[in-house]
Amino acid sequence: MTKWARIEDEIVVEVIDIDPSGRYHESIKWFAVSDEVEQGWVVDDGSFATPDPALPPELPHEPVPEDEVDLDAPIGGLQPDQV
């Protein structure tokens, strides 16, 4: 069975087993990969490898400092009492 991977910043962020041709926006690039490739694997010089377990995964964004988190902020336009 063929699998396809979506890669961002040299990391496999999504793996599917259905041919993505015509299913996704043309800006989303998919690559045919071998069956063993999984989400979280890394791409190094065109080869896929499991991530080094000694290294924590890189986060795509900086976390928000706790003192800047507003748990009462509206989500998607809803007020907390509407959720």
Residue, then its C-alpha position, 0 to 999 in steps of 0.5 A: m500500500t502506498k502512503w503519502a506524507r505532508i512535510e513542513d520544516e523537514i518534519v512529517v506532519e501528516v501521513i495518509d493512505i488515500d491518494p491525495s491527487g485532487r483532494y486538497h488545495e494545490s498549495i498542499k504538497w504531498f510526497a509518496v513515502s514507504d509504508e513505514v514512514e510515520q508522523g513525526w519522522v524527519v527528512d534529512d537529505g531526502s531520506f526519512a528517519t525516525p526522530d532522535p528519541a533523546l531530542p524533544p520535538e521542536l514546537p512550531h510556535e513559541p508557547v504563550p507565557e502563562d501570565e498572558v493566557d486569558l481563559d475568559a477570552p471569547i473563542g470563535g466569537l463566543q463569550p464564556d457563558q455561551v460555551 
